[in-house]
Each structure stands twice: as C-alpha cells, then as structure tokens.
Amino acid sequence: DMASMIHNEMRKHGIKLVLGYIVEGFKEKDNEVEVLLKDNPSLRADMVVVAIGVTPDTALAKEAGLELGIKESIVVNDRMETSVPDIYAAGDAVQVKHYVTGND
C-alpha cells in the first residue's frame, strides 16, 4: 500500500520506475550506474534505489502452532488475537487487512 503511494509520487516527478526484475549486480560506468539484470539487457541510471519486500521471521509462531497466512505472516483478528487462545501478535509479523479493499 505504501509503495503504490510512493510510486505515484515519483512518477509525478518524472522518475521512471523499473519493477519486477531480478538484479544480479551493479557497475559504475561513465558517472552512471549500470544495473545488471537477469535474462534482460542492463539498464543505466543516475541513481538506483533497491527496495525489497519484507518476510517476517515467524518460526517461533509456527512452532507454537499459530495459523500463518500470506508470506508466512501470523493470522490475527481485529483484536490481534491469534488462532491460539490467549496469544496475541502485533508488528511486522502479522497479516493485516487492507484499509481500502478489506482484503488480507
């Protein structure tokens, strides 16, 4: 959700975003950055921002038998209760609902 707001703002300012590629490395070339892409031609840029998604460390939750959801996040209800009574979870490790769509 946050990324789409940032993407829109960057595009308004004429910044070209190249998303969804696998980056294999970077090289400095003629005061620019050459971005080496897997199975695609390299790109040249003045600046590169690398932003990768976060996968929560929920190994302990899994061992405790908590229900896990998208990307192994901890499933909670609107009171932050997990699938196990008297265990609550919060923070980056929990699956949250999208405020606009209501989807997980």
N, C-alpha and C positions, 0 to 999 in steps of 0.2 A: 504494500500500500504506500509506504513512504517512498519507495523507489519510483513509483509512477509519478508522484508529485515532483520529485527531483528531475526526472526525465523530461517532463513537460516544461519545467522552468529552464532547463538547459537548452532545449530545442528552441524556445522563445528567443534565446540569445544567440542563435545560430551555431550552436555546438552540435556536431554530428556524433551520434551515439552508435557504436558498433557493438551489438549484443549477441550473445549466444554462441560465440566461437570458442574453441579451445586454444588458449595461448600457450605456446611452447617456449617462448623466450623473448628477450628484448635486446636490441643493439643500438648503440649511439651511432648516428650516421648523418654527417653534414648538419650538425646542430639540431637534429630531429631525433625522434625515437622511431626505430623500425620495430614493429610488432610482428613477431614470427607466429603465424597461425598454423595449426594442424590441418593438413589437407586443403589449404586455401592460400592464395597469394598473400604476401606480407602487406602490412599497412604502414603508412608513415604518419606521424603525428607530432605536434608541438609538445603535447603533454598527454600522459596516459594515467587514467585513474582505474585501478583494479578494485572491483567490489564483488566479492563472492558471498554467497549465501551462508547462513549460519545453520549448523546442525547441532542441536542440543546434546549434551552428554547426559543421557538418561539411563545409563547402565544400572545404577542403583535402583531406579524406579522399575526397570524391567525385572531385576532380581526380586523385588518386593511384590511382583505380580500385578503392578498397576497397568491399566489399559493404556496402550500407546496408540497414537494416531499418525497424522501426516508427518513425514520425516522423523518418525520415532519420538514425536513430542508427546507429553503427558496429557491425556484427555481429562478435562475438568468441566464441571458445570458452572453456572453463573455465580455460585458461591465459592468457587475454587476448590471444590471437593473432588477428589479423585474417585476411581472406581472401587477403592478400598475404604471402608468406613473409618473415620477419624484421621485420615491422611489428606492433607491439603497440599497444593502445589501452586507456585507463582513464579513469575520471572520468564526468562527466555526459554525455559524448558517446557512451557505449557502451550497447548494448542488453543488459540483464541478465535473468536468469531469475528469476521469482517464486519465493521460497524455499518457499512452501507448495504451490502448484499445479505448479511446474516449467515453466510456460508462459513464453514470451517476453513 
